[in-house]
Amino acid sequence: MPIITFRAYVYSTTSIDKAVTQPSTRTDTAQGDGLRQLRLASRASPLALAQTRQVMAALPDIACEIVSLSTTGDEVLDRPLVEVGGKGVFIKTLEAALLDGRADMAVHSAKDMEAVFAAGTQIAAFMAREDMRDALVGPYRDIDSLPDGAVIGTASVRRTALLRHYRPDLDIRLLRGNINSRLARLEGGEFDAILLAVAGLKRLDMQCEYYPQEVSILPPAAAQGALAIQIATAHPHHDQLAACCARLNCADTADCVTAERAALAYLDGSCQTPIAALAEIRPDGRISLGLSVLSEDGAQKFDITDTADRQDAAQLGRSCAERLLAQCGGRDFLA
């Protein structure tokens, strides 16, 4: 019978800051020749916990505990993410748990990871990607059917710029918080519709009215729909952890996300810059990448698409980003 145990430990960001300066409390996670117990660091949000349980389910022969962490990004909800510290605020607390020994792995939404992550850690796996599209949540099936001046809720500068580019009449307003709180505000009448990731709605099995949107109108964020597994390179059982992560890794997803993240890194993409990236494996086995960058107000939009052999995924991302940057006039265009 497979053994999966679930225990959650909740820490505040204040306790995390203190814990980083403390000696490691790491316990032995290996017995004999294999791993027998793992501590998985996760944000405390319902979606993050659901994603971490998905990782646990993929490791049925290993007992797992969830180390549930409250991050600054989850706690400060009255301001745009860029004012809180960027999308990296969602992962820094989890990285601290890896580095000080409270966790063996960290589970992230890959799109929340900035191009550069904590020294002394590595992304050891990308799990098979869920639907990468954005969803229009509410009674309207697509962007074209929204009434003039409709009030749309989102926290994403990418979604905001794309909506302003395609429908400049729309009234885009800030909407942060977990999925349930966002849906509650929609149901409360604050918005005509809101935009969320299809992947999150599926992973939480949300029974609400939503419609996936065409990527030609709303291309996704880099790595949207993918889960990243991060480990510490100095973990005493690093090789065993890496082998465990190899069981979770999806080669197609890893190659696609590698191309997307390479483009993001070259553009120095952050939550301030409206960037969309989508790589796909073609039937002939090559990889294609579509990349877009917009002005913050959506008035200007630049696109590029190219293909390469899969082993050149990172170079594809960099070359597309370099050419796109030349199109838009250089780095001064980026927010």
C-alpha positions as CSV (number, residue, x, y, z in Angstrom):
1,M,0.0,0.0,0.0
2,P,1.5,3.4,-1.0
3,I,2.4,5.6,2.0
4,I,1.6,9.3,1.8
5,T,1.5,11.2,5.0
6,F,0.4,14.8,5.3
7,R,1.4,17.2,8.0
8,A,1.4,20.9,7.7
9,Y,3.6,23.4,9.6
10,V,2.8,27.1,9.2
11,Y,5.4,29.8,9.7
12,S,5.1,33.5,9.4
13,T,7.6,35.5,7.4
14,T,8.9,37.0,10.6
15,S,9.8,33.6,11.9
16,I,11.4,32.8,8.6
17,D,13.7,35.8,8.8
18,K,14.8,34.7,12.3
19,A,15.2,31.1,11.2
20,V,17.6,31.9,8.4
21,T,20.2,33.0,11.0
22,Q,19.8,29.9,13.2
23,P,21.9,26.7,12.8
24,S,20.3,24.1,10.6
25,T,17.6,21.9,12.1
26,R,17.8,19.4,9.2
27,T,17.0,15.8,10.0
28,D,18.1,12.7,8.2
29,T,15.8,12.1,5.3
30,A,17.5,9.0,4.0
31,Q,17.6,5.5,5.3
32,G,19.7,2.8,3.7
33,D,19.8,3.2,-0.1
34,G,16.7,5.4,-0.6
35,L,14.8,8.4,0.6
36,R,12.1,7.5,3.1
37,Q,10.7,10.9,4.1
38,L,10.7,14.3,2.5
39,R,9.7,17.7,3.7
40,L,8.2,19.8,0.9
41,A,8.1,23.6,1.3
42,S,5.0,25.3,0.0
43,R,3.2,28.6,0.2
44,A,0.2,28.4,2.5
45,S,-2.4,29.3,-0.2
46,P,-5.0,26.7,-1.1
47,L,-3.6,26.5,-4.7
48,A,0.0,26.1,-3.6
49,L,-0.9,23.4,-1.2
50,A,-2.9,21.6,-3.9
51,Q,0.1,21.8,-6.2
52,T,2.4,20.4,-3.4
53,R,-0.1,17.5,-2.8
54,Q,0.2,16.8,-6.5
55,V,3.9,16.3,-6.1
56,M,3.3,14.1,-3.1
57,A,0.9,11.9,-5.1
58,A,3.6,11.4,-7.7
59,L,5.9,10.0,-5.0
60,P,3.7,7.3,-3.5
61,D,6.6,5.3,-2.1
62,I,8.0,8.2,0.0
63,A,6.4,9.6,3.1
64,C,6.0,13.4,2.7
65,E,5.4,16.3,5.0
66,I,4.3,19.8,3.9
67,V,6.1,22.7,5.4
68,S,3.5,25.4,4.8
69,L,5.0,28.9,4.7
70,S,3.3,32.3,4.7
71,T,5.1,34.7,2.3
72,T,5.1,38.5,2.0
73,G,3.4,38.2,-1.4
74,D,0.5,36.3,0.3
75,E,0.3,38.7,3.2
76,V,0.4,42.1,1.5
77,L,-2.6,42.3,-0.9
78,D,-3.5,46.0,-1.1
79,R,-0.7,47.0,-3.5
80,P,0.5,45.8,-6.9
81,L,3.1,43.0,-6.6
82,V,5.9,45.3,-8.0
83,E,5.4,47.5,-4.9
84,V,5.8,44.6,-2.6
85,G,9.0,43.4,-4.1
86,G,8.2,41.6,-7.3
87,K,7.1,38.1,-8.0
88,G,10.2,36.8,-6.2
89,V,8.5,37.5,-2.9
90,F,6.5,34.3,-3.4
91,I,9.6,32.1,-3.5
92,K,12.3,33.7,-1.2
93,T,10.7,32.4,2.0
94,L,10.6,28.8,0.5
95,E,14.2,29.2,-0.6
96,A,15.2,30.2,2.9
97,A,13.6,26.9,4.2
98,L,15.7,24.9,1.8
99,L,18.9,26.7,2.7
100,D,18.5,26.5,6.5
101,G,17.4,22.9,6.4
102,R,13.7,23.0,7.3
103,A,12.8,21.6,3.9
104,D,14.2,19.1,1.4
105,M,12.3,20.4,-1.6
106,A,10.3,23.5,-2.5
107,V,7.4,23.4,-4.9
108,H,6.7,26.5,-6.9
109,S,4.5,27.7,-9.7
110,A,7.3,28.1,-12.2
111,K,5.9,31.4,-13.5
112,D,6.4,32.9,-10.0
113,M,10.2,32.3,-10.2
114,E,12.3,35.1,-11.4
115,A,15.1,34.5,-13.9
116,V,17.7,34.4,-11.1
117,F,17.0,32.3,-8.0
118,A,18.9,31.8,-4.7
119,A,22.5,30.8,-4.9
120,G,23.1,27.3,-3.5
121,T,19.9,26.0,-5.0
122,Q,18.8,24.4,-8.3
123,I,15.6,23.6,-10.2
124,A,15.7,19.9,-10.2
125,A,12.5,19.1,-12.1
126,F,9.6,20.6,-14.0
127,M,6.4,18.5,-13.8
128,A,4.2,17.9,-16.8
129,R,2.6,21.2,-17.7
130,E,-1.1,21.9,-17.1
131,D,-3.2,24.0,-19.5
132,M,-1.1,27.2,-19.9
133,R,-4.0,29.5,-21.0
134,D,-5.7,32.3,-19.2
135,A,-9.3,32.0,-18.3
136,L,-12.0,34.6,-18.4
137,V,-14.1,34.0,-15.3
138,G,-17.7,35.1,-15.3
139,P,-20.6,35.1,-17.7
140,Y,-18.7,36.2,-20.9
141,R,-17.1,33.6,-23.2
142,D,-14.4,35.8,-24.7
143,I,-12.8,39.3,-24.7
144,D,-14.9,40.3,-27.7
145,S,-18.2,39.7,-25.9
146,L,-17.3,42.0,-22.9
147,P,-19.5,45.1,-22.9
148,D,-18.0,48.5,-23.5
149,G,-16.2,49.8,-20.4
150,A,-16.5,46.4,-18.6
151,V,-14.7,46.3,-15.3
152,I,-12.0,43.5,-15.3
153,G,-10.0,42.3,-12.3
154,T,-6.4,41.1,-12.6
155,A,-3.1,41.5,-10.7
156,S,-0.9,40.8,-13.8
157,V,0.8,43.6,-15.8
158,R,0.9,41.2,-18.7
159,R,-2.8,40.6,-18.7
160,T,-3.5,44.3,-18.1
161,A,-1.3,45.3,-21.1
162,L,-2.7,42.7,-23.4
163,L,-6.3,43.7,-22.5
164,R,-5.5,47.4,-23.0
165,H,-3.9,46.6,-26.4
166,Y,-6.8,44.5,-27.6
167,R,-9.7,46.4,-25.9
168,P,-8.6,49.8,-24.7
169,D,-12.1,50.6,-23.6
170,L,-12.0,48.1,-20.7
171,D,-11.7,49.3,-17.1
172,I,-8.8,47.2,-15.7
173,R,-8.6,47.2,-11.9
174,L,-6.2,45.6,-9.4
175,L,-7.3,42.2,-8.0
176,R,-5.0,40.3,-5.7
177,G,-5.5,37.5,-3.2
178,N,-6.1,33.7,-3.4
179,I,-8.5,32.3,-6.0
180,N,-11.4,32.0,-3.5
181,S,-11.1,35.6,-2.4
182,R,-11.0,36.8,-6.0
183,L,-14.0,34.8,-6.9
184,A,-15.9,36.2,-3.9
185,R,-15.2,39.7,-5.1
186,L,-16.5,38.8,-8.6
187,E,-19.6,37.3,-7.1
188,G,-20.0,40.4,-4.9
189,G,-20.3,42.5,-8.1
190,E,-17.0,44.4,-8.0
191,F,-16.1,43.2,-11.5
192,D,-17.9,42.1,-14.6
193,A,-15.2,39.4,-15.1
194,I,-11.8,38.5,-13.9
195,L,-8.8,36.8,-15.4
196,L,-7.2,33.7,-13.8
197,A,-4.9,30.9,-15.0
198,V,-6.7,27.8,-16.2
199,A,-4.1,25.7,-14.5
200,G,-5.0,27.0,-11.0
201,L,-8.7,26.6,-11.6
202,K,-8.2,23.0,-12.7
203,R,-5.8,22.1,-9.8
204,L,-8.4,23.3,-7.3
205,D,-11.2,21.7,-9.2
206,M,-13.1,25.1,-9.1
207,Q,-16.8,24.8,-9.9
208,C,-17.2,28.2,-11.4
209,E,-18.1,29.6,-14.8
210,Y,-14.9,30.2,-16.8
211,Y,-13.7,30.1,-20.4
212,P,-10.1,29.5,-21.6
213,Q,-9.0,32.2,-24.0
214,E,-7.1,32.0,-27.3
215,V,-3.4,32.4,-26.9
216,S,-3.4,34.6,-30.0
217,I,-5.1,37.3,-27.9
218,L,-3.9,36.4,-24.4
219,P,-0.5,34.6,-24.7
220,P,0.6,33.3,-21.4
221,A,3.3,34.2,-19.0
222,A,6.6,32.3,-19.3
223,A,6.3,28.9,-17.6
224,Q,2.6,29.4,-16.8
225,G,1.0,26.0,-15.9
226,A,4.3,24.4,-14.9
227,L,5.4,23.3,-11.5
228,A,9.1,23.7,-10.5
229,I,10.9,21.6,-7.9
230,Q,13.8,23.3,-6.2
231,I,16.5,21.7,-4.0
232,A,19.6,22.9,-2.2
233,T,22.9,21.9,-3.9
234,A,24.5,21.3,-0.5
235,H,21.9,19.0,0.9
236,P,23.6,16.0,2.5
237,H,21.5,13.7,0.3
238,H,21.6,15.9,-2.8
239,D,22.2,13.0,-5.2
240,Q,19.3,11.0,-3.9
241,L,17.0,14.1,-4.0
242,A,18.1,14.8,-7.6
243,A,17.3,11.2,-8.6
244,C,13.9,11.5,-6.9
245,C,13.2,14.7,-8.8
246,A,14.2,13.0,-12.1
247,R,11.2,10.8,-11.6
248,L,9.0,13.9,-11.6
249,N,10.6,15.7,-14.5
250,C,8.8,16.0,-17.8
251,A,11.3,16.5,-20.7
252,D,8.8,18.3,-23.0
253,T,7.9,20.7,-20.2
254,A,11.5,21.2,-19.2
255,D,12.6,22.1,-22.7
256,C,9.7,24.5,-23.3
257,V,10.1,26.2,-19.9
258,T,13.9,26.4,-20.5
259,A,13.3,28.4,-23.7
260,E,10.7,30.7,-22.1
261,R,12.8,31.4,-19.0
262,A,15.9,32.0,-21.1
263,A,14.0,34.7,-23.0
264,L,12.7,36.1,-19.8
265,A,16.3,36.2,-18.3
266,Y,17.7,38.0,-21.4
267,L,14.9,40.6,-21.2
268,D,15.5,40.9,-17.5
269,G,11.8,40.2,-17.1
270,S,10.1,40.9,-13.9
271,C,6.6,41.6,-12.7
272,Q,7.1,45.2,-14.0
273,T,7.5,44.2,-17.6
274,P,4.5,42.9,-19.7
275,I,6.1,39.8,-21.4
276,A,4.4,36.8,-22.8
277,A,6.2,33.6,-23.8
278,L,5.0,30.3,-25.1
279,A,7.1,27.4,-26.3
280,E,5.7,24.2,-27.8
281,I,7.1,20.9,-29.1
282,R,6.2,20.6,-32.7
283,P,5.2,17.3,-34.4
284,D,8.6,17.2,-36.1
285,G,10.3,17.2,-32.7
286,R,11.6,20.8,-32.9
287,I,10.7,23.5,-30.4
288,S,8.9,26.7,-31.3
289,L,8.8,29.9,-29.3
290,G,6.5,32.8,-29.5
291,L,7.6,35.9,-27.6
292,S,5.8,39.2,-27.0
293,V,6.6,42.4,-25.1
294,L,4.3,45.3,-24.6
295,S,4.4,48.8,-23.3
296,E,2.7,49.1,-19.8
297,D,-0.3,50.9,-21.3
298,G,-0.7,48.3,-24.1
299,A,-0.3,50.8,-26.8
300,Q,2.7,49.1,-28.3
301,K,3.2,45.4,-28.8
302,F,6.1,43.5,-30.5
303,D,6.1,39.8,-31.4
304,I,8.5,37.3,-32.7
305,T,8.4,33.5,-33.4
306,D,11.1,31.1,-34.2
307,T,12.0,27.4,-34.0
308,A,15.1,25.3,-33.1
309,D,16.3,21.9,-32.2
310,R,15.2,20.9,-28.7
311,Q,18.8,20.7,-27.4
312,D,19.1,24.4,-28.3
313,A,16.1,25.5,-26.3
314,A,18.0,28.0,-24.1
315,Q,19.7,29.5,-27.1
316,L,16.3,29.9,-28.9
317,G,15.0,31.9,-26.0
318,R,18.0,34.2,-25.9
319,S,18.1,34.8,-29.7
320,C,14.3,35.5,-29.8
321,A,14.7,37.9,-26.9
322,E,17.7,39.6,-28.5
323,R,15.8,40.1,-31.8
324,L,12.7,41.3,-30.0
325,L,14.6,43.8,-28.0
326,A,16.0,45.2,-31.3
327,Q,12.5,45.5,-32.6
328,C,11.2,47.5,-29.7
329,G,14.1,49.9,-29.7
330,G,16.3,48.5,-26.9
331,R,16.1,48.2,-23.1
332,D,14.7,51.6,-22.6
333,F,11.4,50.2,-23.8
334,L,11.2,47.7,-20.9
335,A,9.5,48.9,-17.7
